[in-house]
Amino acid sequence: MSVLLARTGRDRQRYENNFRLVSGCIPYRLTKDDDEGLCHRIKVLMVSSPNRSDLVFPKGGWEDDETVVEAACREALEEAGVRGILREVPLGVWEFRSKSREDLCSLEGGCRGYMFALEVTEELDTWPEQENHERKWLNIQEAFQLCRYEWMREALEEFLRVLADEKLEVEEPPTMAAPDVVADCQMSANCYVKRSSHAWSAISSLSWLIPVKRLSLS
């Protein structure tokens, strides 16, 4: 049996305009209770941070030998032990600073983070960073309460908006054989990447020229 190992070090870390580039995701799953509204059917996965009591979404450095979606899938696997189907268009791009945690970002304490939605299809019993990151499934209300930073709440709000826009697809999933489902997705390193719908193709073709949201964190 192969052993999964987490990447370490910053030798391959990407930087842009003095910002450290990071990639992450909101892992989620949907319950099958049709009597509940969409928000009540969604569970999101958050992980603990070393030496801290708060929970965060899996994220980490985007390295120069991978795409941004591959980085998001890798971080989900390393920190939360999950694989799944990643929506290829990011929920958004956020720039944030942390004066107290400058070592986690650039020399100036700045990070530029790309966040995605990951529908979980597999949970591993063990994962590379299990000793440092415990995982916990939460309902939406619990997740909002535990979001320490404004950018996390904004990402969660955008995540809900995206799923609400695809409500019909969620409530009435097409009956497809497994090979057809796989054919509709593109294989990435640690997950499948869901191709954008026609409505999102224009966004994807612009190389994600999504307005960057700049936040200041203390």
N, C-alpha and C positions, 0 to 999 in steps of 0.2 A: 504494500500500500504506500503510495507516495505521500510525503509529508509537505504540507503547505507552510511556506515561510513568508513572513512579512518583510517588505523592503525596508532597509534602514539607511541612514545617512542622507546627505544633501548633494552628492556629487552630480546627480542628474536633474536636480531641481530646476524648473523653469522660472524665469523672472521676466517681467515686462515693465518698463518705466519705473523701476525701483519697487515694483510690487511683486511679492511672491505669489505665483499662481497656484490655486488649490481647486480641487474638484471633489464634489460630494453628492449625496443623494438623500432623498426621503424614501426609505423602504416602506412599502405598504402592502396590505392584503385586504380583501373584501369578504365579509361574511355573506352567507347565502340566504339570510333572512329577508325575504322580499317585502315583509310587512314594515320594515324599518326604513326610514329615510336614508339618503345617501350618506350623510355625515355620521349616522349611527352605524353604518355598515363598514366604515373605514377604520382600520387599525394601522397605526404607524409605529415604526421601530426606532427607538433611540438607544444610545449607548452611554455608559458612564465614562467619565474622564479620570485619569490617574490623579490621586490626591485632591479630588474635588467631589462635591456632593451633587452637582447638577448633571443633567443629561443633555446630550447633543446628538445631532445627526452625523452619521459617518462621513468623514471628509479628510482630506490630506493633500500633500503636495502632488502637483501634476508634473511628471517627469518627462525628459526630452525624448524618450524612446517609446512613447505611448500617446494615443489620442486622449482628448479630454474625457470622452465617454469611457475609454478603457481605464482611465485613472479612477473615475467614479465607481466603476464595477469592482476594481481592485480594492478600493478603500472599503466598500461594502463587505467584501469577502474577508479582508484582513481584520477589520474592527468589529464587524457584527456577525460574521460567519453566514452570510446569506448570498444566494445567487438569484437571478431572475431576469425579467424583461425590462430593459431600460428605455424610456422614451427619449428619442434622439435629440429633441429640441430642449434646451435647458429651461428650467422654470424662471431663471433670471441670472444676472451677474451682479454681484455685490462687492463693493470696495469697503473695507473696514480696517480700523486701526485699533491697536491695543497697547497702550503705554506700559501696562504692567506685564505684557507677555510679548515683548518685542522679538525675543528669540524665535518665536513661532512664525514670524512673518519676515519681512525684509529688514534691513538695518534700520529703516525708519519706522518699523512696526506696522507696515501696510500689507494687506493681503487682498487679492482679487479672487473671489470665489465663484465658481460655476456650480449651480445646483440642479439636479435632475430628479425625476420620479422613477422609482424602481419597484415594479410589481414582483414581489417575492414568490418564487416557485420552489425554492429549496432552502432548508435550514440545516446547517451542519451541526453535529454534536460537539465538535471541537473546531477551533479556528485559530489563526496565527497569533492574534493579540488578545486572546481570551483572558489572560492574567491581568491585563490592564483595562479591558473594556467588557463590562457586563452588558447584556442586551435586555431590553424590556419593551413589550408590546403595550401600546397605550391607545385609548380612544382620543378623538380629536380635542375634546375639552381638556383632557389631562395633558396632552402634548402642548397646547397653547400655554397652559399654566406653568409648564416646565421650561419653556423657551426663555432662556436667560437674556438673549440679545434680540434687538429689534430686527436684524436681518433674518434671523431664524423664523420669527413670526411672519415676516413678509413672505418668505419662501413657502411657509405653510399655507398662508392665504392664497398664494398663486397656485399652489398644488391643488387646493380645493376648487379653485375656479376652473382649472384645466379638467379635473374629473367631472365637474358639474357640466361643462360644455360637452362632454362625451357621455352624458348620462344615459342616453338611449343605448349606446354601445355597452355600457356597464350593466344596465338592467336587462338587456336582451342580447347576451353574447351569442354570436353566430355559432352554429354547430359545425365544427371543423375537425377533421381527423388530425392527429398529431403531426404528420408530415406537412399538412397544409399550414398549420400554425407556425412550424419552424420555417417554412418557405416564406412566410410573411415577415420574417425577422432576419436580421443580419447578425451573424455570429461574431461576438467580441471575445476578448481574452477570458473573462469570467462570467459572462452573461450574454443574453441575446439583446440586440438593440432593435427596438420597434421602429420601423420606418414611419416617417411622418405622414399624416393624412394629407389629402389634397389641400385642405384649408391651411395646413402648416407648411406646405412645401415652399411657399414664398419666403417664409421666415428662415427656413433651413438654407435656402439658396443664397441668402445674404451673409452666410458665414457667421450667423448669430450676432448681427449688429443690433443687439438688444441694449437699450439704455442701461448704463451702469449706475447702480444706486450706491451713493457714497454715504457711509455712516461713520460716526465717531464713537468709539467705545473707550471707556476708561477702565 
